[in-house]
Amino acid sequence: MGATNPANAEEGTIRKKFAGSMSENAVHGSDGEETAAFEIGYWFAGYELI
């Protein structure tokens, strides 16, 4: 995925290739399972998850 700051991301990572800035970074990754479970709710309804 690459470093949050695309300027610091390694070549070939998604963020290095596609991110415009830290606020427009092309992908999101959570910092832990609990955070991910909460953030998934922003994008998916409970019935969509298995």
C-alpha positions, 0 to 999 in steps of 0.5 A, a space after each residue: 500500500 505504501 507510506 501515508 505520505 506518498 512522497 515517502 512511499 516506496 516505488 511501485 506501491 499504490 500510494 506512490 503510483 496514484 496518490 496526489 497528497 496525504 489527504 488524497 492518498 488513493 487507499 485507506 488502511 486502518 491501524 488495527 482490527 477495532 478501528 477497521 471494524 468501526 471504519 467499515 461501517 462508513 462504507 458497508 451495511 452490516 448485511 453486506 459483510 460475511 
